[in-house]
Amino acid sequence: MNGDRNPLFDLLPAIHRLRDMDRAAPTDPNTVGPLRALLDVIADTVAVLDEDLAQLYDDQFIETCAPWAVPYLGDLIGYRSLHPAPGLGSPRAEVANTIGFRRRKGTAAMLEQLARDVTGWPARVVEFFQLLTMTQFLNHLRPHSVLSPDLRRWDVLEAIDTPFDTTAHTPDVRRIASGEGKHNIPNVGLFLWRLGAYRLTRSPAVGLDAQRWFFSPLGANAPLFTRPQTETTITQLATRMNVPAPISRRRLRESLADYYGDGLSIQIKGVPIDQIRVCDLSDDAGGWAHTPPPAGAVAIDPVLGRLAFGDPQADPPLVTFHYGFSADLGGGEYERAALFDRPAQPAQAVAAPALVADALAARVPGGAVQITDGGRYAEPLALTVQPGERFELRSANDRRATLVLGGELVIDGGDDTAEVSLNGLLVVGGRVRVTAALRRLRLRLRHCTLVPGLALNPDGTPTSPAEPSLVIESGGVTVEVDHCILGGVRWHDLSTLTVTDSIIDATDPAGVALSGLGAVAAGALAPAGGTLRVEECTVVGKVHARILELASNSIFVARAAAGDGWPAPVLIDRRQTGCVRFSFVPDGSRTPRRFRCQPELEVQTRTDAAEKEAQAMNQTLSAARRAAIRAEVVARVKPAFTSRRYHDPGYMQLRGRVPAVIRRGADDEAAMGAFHDLYEPQRLANLRVRLEEYLRVGLEAGVFPAT
């Protein structure tokens, strides 16, 4: 036992303790006598046994038991295990609530809590039979269910066809389980919010002038989201304040105190709530509508993410707000501490108004430069790596800094043992370039965003859609990209690029996402990049690489147009090496051997079925029929996204109507693409399993994505 006190030693008579201390080395105060040393060893073993006994007692209760004990406690109460979905955590909450669920079986509040526990997403349950229009019975009037809504009540009209709809509807006889029908007597709907509300704290707003500003650090329109509040009772149905939904102008105006303030959805530093005005700040004849507001007032448009001051501002206002996105990807105020390359090394802290360039120049060899706030750093940057140096430039945990480059972030220097990491950064206005002076380097990008198209216009469109975000000019460089959002990448044909759980976006399927270096004339094929490895990624744009070691659980959205010089949308030179598995690859691509890839697999499945049908009739399948099957499958089996434009809340989120062979096409039956680790199909399948157990007889449930 290493502490100053040993309870076993303290129980000995004082004479024995004194004699033992006399035997300790007199010149070293840290040594102990032989008796104390023996009892320290015994005390260590006793402490381990005591801790183990305490844990055995804790393992009897679901709230405190170890994760391995959760299934055993669940088995005692007849808990049925669900489909395994890595990353969704332990079913502790569901086991803890199983008995309560059974007592409240079939009630709306119980189903809502069940949906949250099983899927991990905020949910709201709607009993559609309560929203049916019907002839009123005079002995049981239903004043809340009227045929025509009150046109003077804005809140009722705004909620029509949303999870918070209260207006009456005519019956819909289509089955709710198919997702087509809703309003009928046996129908219950579960609405799930798949997007989360991500916070940015005290981020400098971006201004058009001294009075007009954008919330987004990219200077573009972006809707503001509600910060969900925890429901106070288990019998309460979710309200608008309990789900991460976009904020409407009227809702913010009528309930400003619920959204604006410290710890709420929106806050502007130094601006009290009585100075806030909610306005429509849409574009109007070259300016913004309703600007400028009165002197001393601040106008907010939550739909566009804009704000306007009545008085000119000398410095950018610091704003706290929430934006919508699907997952912890591309950097943000979420947990990243375990991903730091140099967690135990000295980190030089940087916070506005200090400059990142000064910190890079004064950095400690082998350490890191850590940006401790969510500020915007508009400055030219360059990094010269020392031989053998391992360096990391990062945002602090739970922060996301924005680097506004005046040109390029150039990385040079180093040797074959040097390593450079970028972590948790949003880079806009320029690209990252590794110069040809380097011969060996390991470059890591983790949870970073290099804005596709370099920067955004106010309407969210890219300013330079054809420009790459990352350029590797030197051979022998190893680049690792993990949980990032990047524009196009150009890399040397002797370098290696590994991309996992990321989005590579050339802003257009006909653009070039991944290729080699060098200028390309119009109508010519881009040079081949080096070695490529892609796992759980979404790639928008054409690909040309020398070697594709592996492509797994990924989506390639590419199109080779007539006259662009590309013989295939995905072109790999050495097709004898490597493998493409469980991925979507555009028709006509030239890749290494494929295993269970779409749409090729679906074409083969449909063709085999047609051949068996033809053989049953003593016929052969004609070439025209084969071509027709291929054309039909290629037209139908393809990915579709909520939005393909970066900065939209539903960016690269697969639509619910995407064919199941893509939505559940990964090797573990999760979705292909960058959001594979959300395990959305498993969440929904588990919810349907639970609904079979807890739904009342005669009721039918449908699951609908609210976002």
C-alpha atoms as one frame of an Amber mdcrd trajectory, in Angstrom:
protein
   0.000   0.000   0.000   1.608   3.250  -1.148  -0.325   5.740   1.002   1.046
   7.392   4.159  -1.325   5.345   6.358  -1.663   1.576   6.572  -4.685   0.447
   8.635  -3.092  -2.945   9.422   0.135  -1.324  10.611  -1.839   1.152  12.750
  -3.433  -1.779  14.642  -0.064  -2.968  15.934   1.114  -1.936  19.430   3.100
   1.284  19.440   6.299  -0.445  20.627   6.381  -2.640  17.505   5.698   0.304
  15.212   8.533   2.316  16.813  11.042  -0.552  16.590  10.102  -1.125  12.938
  10.576   2.567  12.112  14.005   2.442  13.762  15.014  -0.218  11.233  14.197
   2.067   8.285  17.135   3.716   6.474  17.868   6.896   8.414  19.193   8.734
   5.349  16.075   8.166   3.192  12.795   9.459   4.660  10.808   7.596   2.006
  11.798   4.101   3.156   9.873   2.012   5.704  10.792  -0.811   8.037  10.557
  -4.485   7.020   7.368  -5.087   9.042   5.641  -2.090   7.460   6.784  -3.243
   3.992   5.275  -6.708   4.586   1.996  -5.253   5.827   1.872  -2.889   2.823
   1.884  -5.904   0.505  -0.846  -7.590   2.554  -2.865  -4.353   2.662  -2.699
  -4.068  -1.145  -4.237  -7.530  -1.484  -6.885  -6.708   1.123  -7.758  -3.494
  -0.768  -8.206  -5.447  -3.988 -10.484  -7.957  -2.261 -12.425  -5.153  -0.603
 -12.927  -3.394  -3.933 -13.994  -6.656  -5.569 -16.549  -7.304  -2.795 -17.897
  -3.770  -3.185 -18.227  -4.279  -6.955 -20.007  -7.610  -6.418 -22.542  -5.764
  -4.287 -22.896  -3.043  -6.937 -23.409  -5.700  -9.611 -26.738  -6.600  -8.007
 -28.250  -3.313  -9.198 -28.707  -2.242 -12.815 -27.709   1.363 -12.055 -24.268
   0.451 -10.683 -23.403  -2.934 -12.179 -20.496  -3.533 -14.532 -21.376  -3.636
 -18.265 -20.867  -7.417 -18.440 -23.570  -7.935 -15.802 -26.298  -6.034 -17.678
 -27.456  -9.026 -19.828 -27.576 -11.294 -16.756 -29.769  -8.865 -14.814 -31.919
  -8.485 -17.894 -32.339 -12.243 -18.116 -33.755 -12.288 -14.563 -36.694 -10.126
 -15.676 -37.163 -11.742 -19.087 -35.407  -9.027 -21.085 -34.992  -9.964 -24.769
 -31.678  -8.979 -26.303 -31.688  -6.920 -29.477 -29.597  -7.006 -32.630 -26.013
  -6.099 -31.766 -25.142  -2.575 -32.869 -21.607  -1.513 -31.923 -21.370   2.051
 -30.763 -24.904   2.262 -29.367 -23.722   1.572 -25.816 -25.085  -0.751 -23.146
 -28.823  -1.513 -22.912 -28.628  -0.482 -19.237 -31.385   2.134 -19.483 -33.778
  -0.234 -21.228 -33.191  -3.044 -18.703 -33.690  -0.578 -15.851 -37.022   0.536
 -17.312 -38.328  -2.872 -18.441 -40.673  -3.402 -15.503 -41.937   0.173 -15.769
 -42.493  -0.324 -19.483 -44.596  -3.421 -18.846 -46.740  -1.623 -16.298 -47.401
   1.205 -18.764 -47.545  -1.026 -21.850 -48.934   0.713 -24.934 -49.201   4.237
 -23.510 -47.834   7.099 -25.609 -45.332   8.273 -22.960 -44.016   4.745 -22.512
 -43.561   4.211 -26.275 -41.754   7.529 -26.543 -39.311   6.666 -23.787 -38.821
   3.210 -25.301 -37.915   4.766 -28.666 -35.343   7.037 -27.011 -33.770   4.192
 -25.038 -33.562   1.817 -28.007 -32.441   4.196 -30.766 -30.615   6.885 -28.795
 -32.487   9.559 -30.782 -35.031  12.071 -29.412 -38.550  10.890 -30.177 -42.181
  11.927 -30.048 -45.209   9.638 -30.225 -48.414  10.745 -31.949 -51.695   8.844
 -31.596 -53.181   9.557 -35.002 -56.657   8.356 -34.059 -56.940  11.465 -31.888
 -56.430  13.667 -34.966 -59.261  12.186 -37.048 -62.148  14.390 -38.091 -65.464
  12.850 -37.085 -69.033  13.679 -36.244 -69.176  14.920 -32.650 -71.248  13.033
 -30.082 -73.195  15.550 -28.001 -72.599  13.624 -24.774 -68.815  13.500 -25.404
 -67.701  16.638 -27.200 -64.124  16.954 -28.378 -63.486  20.700 -28.705 -59.838
  20.156 -29.622 -60.813  18.147 -32.717 -62.498  20.510 -35.152 -62.825  20.128
 -38.897 -61.231  23.458 -39.818 -58.298  25.002 -37.913 -58.497  28.518 -36.544
 -56.661  30.647 -39.113 -55.831  33.206 -36.417 -53.732  30.709 -34.457 -50.271
  30.784 -36.043 -48.900  27.995 -33.828 -51.556  25.528 -35.026 -50.978  26.403
 -38.685 -47.193  26.199 -38.381 -47.434  22.689 -36.911 -49.498  21.168 -39.736
 -47.902  17.948 -41.060 -45.238  18.004 -38.355 -44.904  15.777 -35.251 -46.702
  18.531 -33.283 -49.746  18.725 -35.564 -53.059  19.176 -33.718 -55.414  19.730
 -36.684 -58.036  17.212 -37.700 -57.468  15.004 -40.755 -59.570  12.697 -42.865
 -58.802   8.955 -42.554 -55.965   7.419 -44.561 -56.511   3.701 -45.166 -52.951
   2.944 -46.318 -50.861   0.947 -43.857 -48.783   3.059 -41.536 -46.061   0.402
 -41.311 -45.252   1.035 -44.981 -44.641   4.709 -44.243 -47.434   5.779 -46.598
 -50.524   6.214 -44.430 -50.814   7.981 -41.084 -54.250   9.076 -39.894 -56.419
   6.092 -39.053 -58.024   4.551 -35.978 -55.339   1.923 -35.102 -52.323   4.062
 -36.035 -49.543   5.326 -33.771 -46.578   7.250 -35.177 -43.069   7.498 -33.736
 -41.108  10.493 -35.014 -37.324  10.362 -34.619 -34.862  13.254 -34.831 -31.758
  11.847 -36.532 -29.911  15.177 -36.537 -28.216  16.435 -33.397 -27.821  20.027
 -32.183 -24.105  20.878 -32.002 -23.011  23.900 -29.987 -20.544  26.624 -30.918
 -19.562  28.698 -27.879 -18.548  32.349 -28.168 -17.718  32.062 -31.824 -16.952
  35.375 -33.586 -19.701  36.242 -36.050 -18.731  36.967 -39.660 -19.773  40.373
 -40.954 -20.805  41.771 -44.304 -20.358  45.201 -42.787 -20.349  46.781 -39.320
 -24.058  46.039 -38.797 -24.869  42.838 -40.713 -23.421  39.523 -39.504 -23.682
  35.750 -39.901 -23.776  33.326 -36.970 -21.786  30.749 -38.943 -17.972  31.152
 -38.835 -18.017  30.430 -42.581 -20.035  33.567 -43.338 -22.950  31.662 -44.884
 -26.605  31.023 -44.174 -27.226  28.224 -41.673 -30.414  27.509 -39.688 -30.206
  27.678 -35.899 -31.300  24.625 -33.915 -32.957  24.147 -30.551 -30.801  22.909
 -27.707 -32.886  19.987 -26.365 -33.966  20.231 -22.751 -34.282  17.105 -20.624
 -37.850  16.031 -19.971 -38.714  16.416 -16.304 -41.113  13.470 -15.925 -41.420
  10.109 -17.649 -45.128  10.743 -18.259 -44.438  13.896 -20.280 -44.596  13.775
 -24.067 -41.802  15.541 -25.904 -42.383  19.172 -26.833 -40.516  21.404 -29.266
 -38.092  22.297 -26.484 -37.131  18.634 -25.989 -35.981  17.882 -29.553 -33.134
  19.263 -31.731 -35.295  20.947 -34.367 -34.734  24.079 -36.479 -36.091  27.258
 -34.894 -38.730  29.189 -36.830 -38.954  32.975 -36.758 -42.424  33.098 -35.214
 -41.581  30.478 -32.615 -38.491  32.399 -31.523 -40.419  35.660 -31.363 -43.267
  34.280 -29.271 -41.046  32.200 -26.937 -37.840  34.226 -26.874 -37.165  33.532
 -23.191 -37.132  29.781 -23.901 -34.449  30.104 -26.570 -32.289  33.113 -25.723
 -29.974  33.290 -22.734 -27.141  31.586 -20.912 -27.318  27.799 -21.311 -30.105
  28.017 -23.902 -30.120  27.745 -27.695 -28.865  31.229 -28.626 -26.875  33.952
 -26.899 -24.968  37.042 -28.004 -22.337  38.150 -25.528 -23.233  41.436 -23.864
 -26.713  41.679 -25.420 -29.642  41.342 -22.955 -32.882  39.741 -24.024 -34.828
  43.023 -24.048 -32.688  44.252 -26.967 -33.450  41.236 -29.178 -35.818  41.552
 -32.121 -36.777  38.590 -34.330 -36.956  39.510 -38.024 -36.926  38.135 -41.542
 -33.467  39.165 -42.768 -33.792  37.627 -46.218 -32.099  39.204 -49.230 -34.078
  42.170 -50.519 -33.016  44.314 -53.493 -29.316  43.848 -52.859 -29.547  44.203
 -49.092 -31.219  42.508 -46.167 -34.885  43.052 -45.408 -35.792  45.025 -42.259
 -32.278  46.386 -41.714 -30.930  48.211 -39.917 -33.010  47.665 -36.776 -33.573
  50.571 -34.351 -30.542  51.913 -32.498 -29.702  49.752 -29.482 -31.589  46.719
 -30.882 -30.276  43.470 -32.366 -32.290  41.584 -35.009 -31.994  37.774 -35.307
 -33.182  35.576 -38.171 -32.978  31.953 -36.939 -33.968  30.472 -40.301 -31.004
  32.018 -42.147 -28.645  32.332 -39.175 -28.261  36.096 -39.600 -28.159  38.981
 -37.142 -28.168  42.742 -37.598 -27.200  45.478 -35.122 -28.803  48.876 -34.880
 -25.417  50.314 -33.920 -22.196  49.633 -35.875 -19.902  47.108 -34.178 -16.172
  47.758 -33.933 -15.365  44.090 -33.178 -17.081  40.867 -34.233 -19.799  39.948
 -31.719 -19.314  36.654 -29.878 -22.272  34.339 -30.452 -23.273  31.025 -28.916
 -25.664  28.936 -30.990 -26.466  25.396 -32.143 -26.322  23.977 -35.661 -27.656
  20.681 -36.963 -25.596  17.706 -38.163 -25.775  13.920 -38.198 -22.667  12.761
 -36.306 -19.390  13.686 -34.608 -17.594  14.340 -37.866 -15.467  17.178 -39.195
 -14.722  18.793 -35.831 -16.986  20.320 -33.231 -17.566  20.824 -29.552 -17.647
  17.145 -28.664 -15.322  14.738 -26.865 -12.004  14.271 -28.721  -9.404  14.083
 -25.918  -8.703  10.384 -26.515  -7.711  11.181 -30.115  -4.938  13.645 -29.322
  -1.568  12.436 -30.633   0.439  14.117 -27.890  -1.863  14.176 -24.836   0.909
  14.026 -22.230   3.286  16.470 -23.922   3.433  20.183 -23.127   0.870  22.060
 -25.196   1.300  25.741 -25.937  -2.078  27.398 -25.455  -3.402  29.956 -27.936
  -6.497  32.102 -27.493  -7.688  35.233 -29.280  -6.324  37.849 -29.801  -3.032
  35.911 -29.922  -1.875  34.585 -33.297  -1.482  30.941 -34.228   1.535  31.810
 -36.383   3.389  33.163 -33.337   2.632  29.973 -31.394   3.891  27.835 -34.284
   7.134  29.777 -34.351   7.637  29.459 -30.584   6.428  25.881 -30.183   8.198
  23.373 -27.953   9.857  20.573 -29.983   7.851  17.389 -29.632   4.870  19.222
 -28.132   1.643  20.653 -29.470  -0.056  23.973 -30.112  -3.572  23.952 -28.695
  -6.210  26.573 -29.523  -8.318  26.893 -26.401 -11.304  28.841 -27.745 -13.667
  28.690 -30.709 -12.299  31.832 -32.342 -11.619  32.738 -35.985  -7.943  33.166
 -36.753  -7.574  35.074 -40.023  -3.854  34.940 -40.768  -1.401  33.323 -43.177
   0.109  30.159 -41.760   3.140  28.042 -42.593   4.700  25.125 -40.758   8.336
  24.051 -41.056   8.808  20.642 -39.460  12.101  19.887 -37.727  13.857  16.558
 -38.429  12.345  13.851 -36.253   9.681  16.201 -34.865   6.249  14.942 -33.871
   3.929  17.926 -33.785   0.190  18.484 -33.414  -1.894  21.590 -34.101  -5.297
  21.133 -32.520  -8.379  22.666 -31.022  -8.827  21.987 -27.346 -11.240  19.272
 -26.340 -14.861  20.461 -26.628 -13.811  23.343 -28.882 -13.582  23.998 -32.632
 -11.331  26.787 -33.890 -11.605  28.269 -37.380  -8.456  28.993 -39.396  -9.125
  31.548 -42.130  -6.167  31.219 -44.470  -5.055  34.080 -46.628  -3.536  31.582
 -49.056  -2.228  28.094 -48.354  -1.162  26.324 -45.203   2.222  25.073 -46.396
   3.939  22.223 -44.551   7.613  21.637 -45.304  10.804  20.378 -43.670  10.969
  17.175 -41.619  12.467  13.775 -42.384  11.429  10.122 -42.505  10.530  10.088
 -38.786   8.604  13.382 -38.665   4.863  13.412 -37.969   2.350  16.254 -38.199
  -1.240  16.080 -36.922  -4.154  18.464 -37.345  -7.053  17.806 -34.970 -10.439
  19.458 -34.549  -9.866  22.398 -36.926 -12.131  24.122 -39.448  -9.946  25.412
 -42.302 -11.462  27.897 -44.768 -10.112  30.223 -47.427  -7.204  28.082 -48.596
  -5.846  24.591 -48.960  -3.304  22.520 -47.048  -0.224  21.770 -49.145   2.725
  19.496 -48.357   5.650  20.713 -50.435   7.933  18.664 -52.623  10.873  19.404
 -50.313   9.647  16.645 -48.030  10.660  13.094 -48.813   9.115  11.282 -45.872
   6.360  12.447 -43.540   3.284  11.149 -41.777   0.414  13.623 -41.930  -2.696
  12.962 -39.849  -5.991  14.829 -40.130  -8.507  13.923 -37.438 -11.929  15.504
 -36.991 -10.998  18.375 -39.302 -12.919  20.158 -42.034 -11.108  21.553 -45.068
 -14.085  23.314 -46.599 -15.081  21.811 -49.987 -14.649  24.584 -52.514 -12.224
  26.378 -50.114 -14.873  28.871 -48.902 -18.602  29.534 -49.077 -20.694  32.321
 -50.541 -23.443  33.751 -48.303 -25.991  31.419 -49.912 -23.842  28.376 -49.039
 -22.484  27.652 -52.524 -18.718  27.032 -52.814 -16.557  29.908 -54.038 -14.007
  27.665 -55.821 -15.776  24.356 -56.502 -13.000  22.903 -58.662 -10.130  23.632
 -56.259  -8.758  20.798 -54.072  -8.512  21.151 -50.300  -5.419  18.978 -49.790
  -2.350  18.719 -52.035   0.558  16.324 -51.381   3.421  17.260 -53.704   6.065
  14.911 -52.282   6.533  11.205 -52.732   6.816   8.899 -49.732   4.289  10.840
 -47.642   1.713   8.839 -45.667  -1.569  10.726 -45.204  -4.211   9.504 -42.741
  -7.634  11.144 -42.840 -10.070  10.137 -40.082 -13.551  11.563 -39.367 -12.946
  14.542 -41.626 -14.752  16.539 -44.309 -12.504  17.483 -47.228 -12.777  18.886
 -50.693 -10.808  17.294 -53.496  -7.420  15.684 -52.785  -4.398  15.624 -55.085
  -1.501  13.422 -54.013   1.826  12.234 -55.395   1.877   8.890 -57.187   4.476
   7.591 -54.702   2.510   8.645 -51.604  -0.198   6.791 -49.700  -3.636   8.149
 -48.781  -5.807   6.380 -46.177  -9.309   7.744 -45.565 -11.690   6.389 -42.905
 -15.142   7.539 -41.767 -14.849  10.721 -43.826 -16.419  12.711 -46.652 -14.409
  13.662 -49.740 -16.493  16.180 -51.669 -15.522  17.639 -55.046 -18.875  19.566
 -54.865 -20.132  17.794 -58.009 -20.178  14.151 -59.163 -18.581  15.265 -62.432
 -15.749  16.981 -60.554 -12.477  15.328 -59.543 -12.367  14.110 -55.947  -9.158
  12.044 -55.857  -6.375  12.202 -58.414  -2.690  12.889 -58.945  -0.786  16.147
 -59.320  -0.469  18.424 -62.309  -2.551  20.784 -64.370  -5.207  19.140 -66.510
  -6.349  20.518 -69.837 -10.024  20.630 -70.649 -11.249  17.256 -71.855  -8.177
  15.403 -70.552  -7.829  12.674 -67.947  -6.312  13.765 -64.623  -3.071  12.007
 -63.593  -3.267   9.061 -61.244  -2.655   9.492 -57.545  -0.612   7.007 -55.538
  -1.860   4.264 -53.241  -5.398   4.686 -51.894  -7.348   3.050 -49.075 -10.974
   4.026 -48.346 -13.123   2.648 -45.517 -16.595   3.826 -44.466 -16.437   6.956
 -46.608 -18.617   8.965 -48.963 -16.731  10.234 -52.015 -18.375  12.742 -54.361
 -16.439  13.145 -57.604 -14.312  11.091 -59.951 -11.361   9.015 -58.748  -8.091
   8.146 -60.488  -5.460   6.257 -58.487  -2.557   3.991 -59.278  -3.400   1.366
 -56.620  -6.564   0.852 -54.605  -5.572  -1.360 -51.677  -9.074  -1.520 -50.234
 -12.437   0.186 -50.542 -14.910  -1.028 -47.936 -18.419   0.040 -46.882 -18.076
   3.191 -48.966 -20.120   5.173 -51.485 -18.606   6.617 -54.661 -20.850   9.208
 -56.299 -19.173   9.985 -59.614 -20.130  10.668 -63.193 -17.942  10.637 -66.308
 -19.447  13.056 -68.807 -19.020  12.833 -72.545 -15.903  14.658 -73.708 -14.255
  15.009 -70.299 -11.503  12.510 -71.146 -12.415  10.052 -68.381 -13.049   6.469
 -69.576 -14.643   5.582 -66.216 -15.912   7.522 -63.160 -13.672   5.468 -60.834
 -10.452   4.493 -62.566  -7.705   2.373 -60.966  -4.602   1.666 -63.043  -3.395
  -1.550 -61.358  -6.489  -3.694 -61.068  -4.658  -6.912 -60.199  -4.000  -5.575
 -56.673  -6.562  -4.670 -54.048 -10.248  -5.235 -53.423 -13.533  -3.330 -53.379
 -16.101  -4.786 -50.986 -19.597  -3.891 -49.765 -19.508  -0.543 -51.540 -21.462
   1.415 -54.127 -19.362   1.886 -57.268 -20.837   3.706 -60.305 -21.608   1.578
 -63.309 -18.733   1.443 -65.781 -15.990   1.938 -63.192 -12.644   0.152 -63.573
 -11.555  -1.157 -60.206  -9.878  -4.226 -58.679 -12.033  -7.260 -58.032 -15.316
  -6.502 -56.303 -17.168  -8.416 -53.631 -20.877  -7.747 -53.006 -20.781  -4.246
 -54.452 -23.750  -2.316 -55.798 -25.304  -2.005 -58.305 -23.306  -4.937 -59.725
 -24.609  -7.387 -57.114 -28.240  -6.421 -57.696 -27.767  -6.718 -61.467 -26.355
 -10.223 -61.020 -29.152 -11.222 -58.639 -31.866 -10.002 -60.993 -30.182 -11.582
 -64.013 -29.859 -14.959 -62.262 -33.545 -14.847 -61.331 -34.503 -14.033 -64.923
 -32.308 -16.878 -66.212 -34.000 -19.388 -63.910 -37.387 -18.158 -65.038 -36.366
 -18.503 -68.690 -34.955 -21.999 -68.136 -38.220 -23.051 -66.513 -39.894 -22.202
 -69.835 -37.128 -23.879 -71.894 -35.903 -20.505 -73.127 -32.661 -18.547 -72.960
 -32.248 -15.049 -71.634 -31.607 -12.680 -74.519 -28.900 -10.021 -74.575 -31.574
  -7.342 -74.899 -33.278  -8.585 -71.729 -29.943  -8.590 -69.884 -29.280  -5.026
 -70.998 -32.761  -3.980 -69.912 -32.261  -5.490 -66.456 -28.932  -3.681 -66.066
 -30.404  -0.355 -67.186 -33.336  -0.725 -64.798 -31.153  -1.606 -61.797 -28.582
   1.114 -62.496 -31.359   3.706 -62.706 -32.979   2.553 -59.457 -30.119   1.417
 -57.207 -28.167   4.572 -56.441 -27.605   6.693 -53.344 -29.673   9.787 -52.634
 -28.938  12.315 -49.917 -30.951  14.788 -47.903 -28.495  17.424 -49.163 -25.239
  17.311 -51.111 -24.327  20.892 -50.228 -21.821  21.327 -47.437 -23.077  23.366
 -44.467 -26.666  22.117 -44.779 -27.883  20.214 -41.680 -28.656  17.059 -43.674
 -25.330  17.085 -45.536 -24.586  13.625 -46.992 -27.298  11.980 -44.887 -28.870
   9.085 -46.783 -32.558   9.527 -47.503 -35.003   7.060 -46.020 -36.145   5.966
 -49.507 -32.667   4.844 -50.574 -32.767   1.166 -51.677 -32.156  -1.274 -48.855
 -29.147  -2.754 -50.656 -27.374   0.570 -49.985 -29.044   1.504 -46.707 -28.124
  -1.911 -45.272 -25.356  -2.828 -47.684 -22.268  -2.718 -45.435 -20.575  -5.899
 -44.246 -22.372  -5.640 -40.867 -25.704  -4.614 -42.451 -25.246  -0.977 -41.502
 -25.425   1.809 -44.081 -22.667   2.373 -46.591 -20.853   5.677 -46.434 -19.421
   8.134 -43.943 -22.250   7.661 -41.419 -21.822   3.888 -41.253 -20.979   4.011
 -37.535 -24.394   5.466 -36.686 -25.820   1.961 -37.313 -29.138   3.451 -38.328
 -30.652   0.219 -39.761 -29.880  -1.623 -36.514 -31.470   1.132 -34.436 -34.662
   1.035 -36.470 -34.787  -2.772 -36.516 -34.371  -2.880 -32.735 -37.177  -0.371
 -32.318 -39.534  -2.478 -34.438 -38.666  -5.555 -32.356 -39.549  -3.685 -29.179
 -42.791  -2.339 -30.653 -43.954  -5.902 -31.280 -43.518  -6.528 -27.557 -44.956
  -3.330 -26.081 -47.623  -2.173 -28.554 -51.215  -2.804 -27.468 -53.291  -5.348
 -29.380 -55.077  -3.745 -32.307 -52.635  -0.873 -32.747 -50.150  -0.498 -35.581
 -47.056   1.678 -35.436 -45.080   3.574 -38.048 -41.620   5.083 -37.687 -40.964
   8.427 -39.374 -37.762  10.492 -39.493 -38.465  14.049 -38.357 -35.024  15.166
 -39.610
